[in-house]
Amino acid sequence: MKYKRLGWSGILVSELCLGTMTFGWQADEDTSFKVMNKFEEASGNFLDTANVYSDGKSEQIVGRWLKGRRREDFVLATKVRFRTGSGANSVGLTRKHILHSVRESLERLGTEYIDILQLHAWDPLTPLEETMSTMNYLVESGTIRYVGISNFRGWQLQRAVDTCILNGWEKPVSIQPQYNLIARATEYEIIPTAVANNLAVLPWSPLAGGILTGKYDNGIASAPRGTRVGDSNNKEYYMKLENERTRRIIEALGKIAADTGRTRGQVAINWLLMNPAVTSPIIGARNENQLEENLGALGWSLNNEQIELLNGASALETTYPYDQRAEDQQRRDRTL
C-alpha cells in the first residue's frame, strides 16, 4: 500500500483508511481482529473510529488490538460530538463534552494520545471559538496530535480554519466528508475549501453503503440483514438513492468492471483514488473477505475514458451558483 501526506502535516498515512464502524456491530471482536490483521499485512497504518460507534465498543476493540503493537506505527483517528449519555450536556462540541469524551476515548482505546481527534459534525449551539480553543488546548497538552473535521459544510470548514488562524490556534489538518459517485455535491464547496487550505480529504462511505457494488439490484427495500443497508436504522435514506441516476452509475461501473476484470466496488473506490484531492478513502468491512475485496481497488488505475464515463453517468443537475453560466461569470478574459 502506498502512503500519502496527511494534509499540510508531514504525517504519512496509507492510501486506504480502515473504518471500524462495523466493529462491535456487524463484526464481533474475533472477526474485527482478523480484519485489522489483514489490513496491517497490506501495510495499512490508518484506523478510523468514533466514540459513538457501537456505544464505544468499536474503540474498545481497536484498543485491545493495538496492545502489543508499536503504537507509533499507527495513525489512530476518533471523533467527538454526538450524544454519549442522557444528560443535557452529554452532546455537542462544548469544552465540557469534548474533554469528558476524550478522557473516555483514551480509556477505551488504551492509549495515551489520539493522533487525529475529529469534530464529528457542526454544533449550532456552541461558539466555534469555544470548540477550537479546546482542540488547541488538547494539542498543546499532547493529548491529541492533530485536529480533524467531519461533516462540516464548506463555509463551516472555512470558518473553523479562519478562526484558528486568527487566534494562532492549531488549525484542522483534515476533513472527512461523505463522498462517492452518488454523493458528488461534496465537490461544490467542501473539496475546493479543503484544497485551498491544504487539508487531507478522507471520504467516508465510498461505496454508498454497498449500493455501488450492485448488491441491491433487487431493490433496496429488500436488503437482507447482515448488510449495511439491511441493518441500518435509516433505510429510508438509502431508498431515496434508488433512482435513474444511480442505475446509470451502477451500469457504468458494471461496464468498466467487465472491461478491467475488477468488481464494481473496486472500480468505485479507484475512482476516488484517482482524484488528486483525495488522501485516503475510508473503507469498512464486516469480515476478511470484504476487506480483501476493497483492497483490490489498489495497484491499478482507471484510464481517462473510464473516468469520463463515470463522471458523465454520475453528473448532477446543476443550478446557480454552480451551473455553466455561473462558472463563466467566475472567469476573466486573459487578454485583459
C-alpha positions, 0 to 999 in steps of 0.5 A, a space after each residue: 500500500 502506498 502512503 500519502 501526506 496527511 494534509 499540510 502535516 508531514 504525517 504519512 498515512 496509507 492510501 486506504 483508511 480502515 473504518 471500524 464502524 462495523 466493529 462491535 456491530 456487524 463484526 464481533 471482536 474475533 472477526 474485527 481482529 482478523 480484519 485489522 490483521 489483514 489490513 496491517 499485512 497490506 501495510 495499512 497504518 490508518 484506523 478510523 473510529 468514533 466514540 459513538 460507534 457501537 456505544 464505544 465498543 468499536 474503540 474498545 476493540 481497536 484498543 485491545 488490538 493495538 496492545 502489543 503493537 508499536 503504537 507509533 506505527 499507527 495513525 489512530 483517528 476518533 471523533 467527538 460530538 454526538 450524544 454519549 449519555 442522557 444528560 443535557 450536556 452529554 452532546 455537542 462540541 462544548 469544552 465540557 463534552 469534548 474533554 469528558 469524551 476524550 478522557 473516555 476515548 483514551 480509556 477505551 482505546 488504551 492509549 495515551 494520545 489520539 493522533 487525529 481527534 475529529 469534530 464529528 459534525 457542526 454544533 449550532 449551539 456552541 461558539 466555534 471559538 469555544 470548540 477550537 480553543 479546546 482542540 488547541 488546548 488538547 494539542 498543546 497538552 499532547 493529548 491529541 496530535 492533530 485536529 480533524 473535521 467531519 461533516 462540516 459544510 464548506 463555509 463551516 470548514 472555512 470558518 473553523 480554519 479562519 478562526 484558528 488562524 486568527 487566534 494562532 490556534 492549531 488549525 484542522 489538518 483534515 476533513 472527512 466528508 461523505 463522498 462517492 459517485 452518488 454523493 458528488 455535491 461534496 465537490 461544490 464547496 467542501 473539496 475546493 475549501 479543503 484544497 485551498 487550505 491544504 487539508 487531507 480529504 478522507 471520504 467516508 462511505 465510498 461505496 454508498 453503503 454497498 449500493 455501488 457494488 450492485 448488491 441491491 439490484 433487487 431493490 433496496 427495500 429488500 436488503 437482507 440483514 447482515 448488510 449495511 443497508 439491511 441493518 441500518 436504522 435509516 433505510 429510508 435514506 438509502 431508498 431515496 438513492 434508488 433512482 435513474 441516476 444511480 442505475 446509470 452509475 451502477 451500469 457504468 461501473 458494471 461496464 468498466 468492471 467487465 472491461 478491467 476484470 475488477 468488481 464494481 466496488 473496486 472500480 468505485 473506490 479507484 475512482 476516488 483514488 484517482 482524484 488528486 484531492 483525495 488522501 485516503 478513502 475510508 473503507 469498512 468491512 464486516 469480515 476478511 473477505 470484504 476487506 480483501 475485496 476493497 483492497 483490490 481497488 489498489 495497484 491499478 488505475 482507471 484510464 481517462 475514458 473510464 473516468 469520463 464515463 463515470 463522471 458523465 453517468 454520475 453528473 448532477 443537475 446543476 443550478 446557480 451558483 454552480 451551473 455553466 453560466 455561473 462558472 463563466 461569470 467566475 472567469 476573466 478574459 486573459 487578454 485583459 
